[in-house]
Amino acid sequence: MNLNMPARAAPPRPDPPDGGTTAGAQTRFQRPFLKWAGGKFRLLGHLLATLPPGTRLVEPFVGSGAVFLNAGIAANHAADANAHLIGTFVRVQEDAEGVLAEAQRLFAPANNSADAYYRLRDEFNGDLRPTARRAALFIYLNRHCFNGLCRFNRRGAFNVPFGRYRRPGLPVEEVRAFRHVAQRTTFQTATFTATMAACRAGDVVYCDPPYVPLTATADFTGYTGIDFGEEQQRALAAAARELAGRGVPVVISNHDTRLPGNSTVERAANSFRCRASSVATAATGLPPRK
Ligand SMILES: C[S@@+](CC[C@H](N)C(=O)[O-])C[C@H]1O[C@@H](n2cnc3c(N)ncnc32)[C@H](O)[C@@H]1O
């Protein structure tokens, strides 16, 4: 993915992508308030049909939350290694109106400029306290940065450039809808191994890991500043196998089933292999692995 800074002289662009929408998905499903690379909003119709029943949905790679928001399961556990993301979710859960009040100020037209963007990005990187202001800044950055990306450098600083969008909108209704589902959701900053180890009978687990890069330039695993490579894929396979052995169903979205690590993941999913494969097909257009 090309993350080069867009030319400052270029005209403003329409709103950033949000992982895609379809007319059906727009009317049937709740849209998350964050744009998220690899977000599953447009695949929900297919994906939710593959989820086995359970009393609690566990998402070790929750991202924007598109899946738990729409799964309609009695309880959710939403985890991600991205502490800024989970911190934002917790603030919305506890004080959605406070976050929205801060965000209204940030979404003023005067803040839709490169100068304002880089000033507010510095503020976000410089003050890590879990305030409503910081959650609002995260939403502001998500809507004003290049392609709605979430990327951190090795020192943990958000480093996506300004996106130059015409009129980025504050997703007020999406924040309120998220807060509603958040009342029956626990949030945790955790790596997938810790999240999966804590799963119990009655859980259903949906895993949507970062894509394994197909080429050096296709690398997009920068949500957390930690790479997600083949070793991580194998650890995910082992965790899925362990859960399947304990009778906890696991569905995994795969980007490319041709990779050796991913075929291991598919085998680990065991009785859910068909479902995992068809989810992979929906995500990639690749035929299901036979
Ligand atoms: C493809 S996205 C998930 C998208 C999500 N299903 C949605 O609909 O928005 C992958 C997520 O995995 C998270 N992640 C990356 N490495 C992780 C790890 N080791 N443990 C847990 N989460 C991780 C990233 O922060 C990112 O949010």
The ligand as a Tripos MOL2 file, in Angstrom:
@<TRIPOS>MOLECULE
LIG
   27    29     1     0     0
SMALL
NO_CHARGES

@<TRIPOS>ATOM
      1 C1         -8.4110   -6.7800    9.6800 C.3       1 LIG1
      2 S1         -8.4510   -5.7830   11.1490 S.3       1 LIG1
      3 C2         -9.9700   -6.2680   11.8910 C.3       1 LIG1
      4 C3        -11.1320   -5.6290   11.1950 C.3       1 LIG1
      5 C4        -12.4780   -5.8380   11.8770 C.3       1 LIG1
      6 N1        -12.9980   -7.1880   11.6980 N.3       1 LIG1
      7 C5        -13.5070   -4.8360   11.3530 C.2       1 LIG1
      8 O1        -14.5530   -5.2410   10.8160 O.co2     1 LIG1
      9 O2        -13.2400   -3.6260   11.4360 O.co2     1 LIG1
     10 C6         -7.2340   -6.5470   12.1510 C.3       1 LIG1
     11 C7         -7.0970   -5.9970   13.5630 C.3       1 LIG1
     12 O3         -6.1240   -6.7840   14.2500 O.3       1 LIG1
     13 C8         -5.4600   -5.9680   15.2120 C.3       1 LIG1
     14 N2         -4.2100   -6.6580   15.5830 N.ar      1 LIG1
     15 C9         -3.0210   -6.6690   14.9400 C.ar      1 LIG1
     16 N3         -2.1560   -7.4800   15.5540 N.ar      1 LIG1
     17 C10        -2.8070   -8.0150   16.6240 C.ar      1 LIG1
     18 C11        -2.4680   -8.9530   17.6360 C.ar      1 LIG1
     19 N4         -1.2490   -9.5130   17.6850 N.pl3     1 LIG1
     20 N5         -3.3960   -9.2790   18.5660 N.ar      1 LIG1
     21 C12        -4.6390   -8.7030   18.5360 C.ar      1 LIG1
     22 N6         -5.0150   -7.8040   17.5950 N.ar      1 LIG1
     23 C13        -4.1260   -7.4730   16.6360 C.ar      1 LIG1
     24 C14        -5.2940   -4.6540   14.5000 C.3       1 LIG1
     25 O4         -5.1220   -3.5990   15.4300 O.3       1 LIG1
     26 C15        -6.5980   -4.5500   13.6820 C.3       1 LIG1
     27 O5         -7.5610   -3.7970   14.3620 O.3       1 LIG1
@<TRIPOS>BOND
     1     1     2 1
     2     2     3 1
     3     2    10 1
     4     3     4 1
     5     4     5 1
     6     5     6 1
     7     5     7 1
     8     7     8 2
     9     7     9 1
    10    10    11 1
    11    11    12 1
    12    11    26 1
    13    12    13 1
    14    13    14 1
    15    13    24 1
    16    14    15 ar
    17    14    23 ar
    18    15    16 ar
    19    16    17 ar
    20    17    18 ar
    21    17    23 ar
    22    18    19 1
    23    18    20 ar
    24    20    21 ar
    25    21    22 ar
    26    22    23 ar
    27    24    25 1
    28    24    26 1
    29    26    27 1
@<TRIPOS>SUBSTRUCTURE
     1 LIG1         1 GROUP 0 **** ****
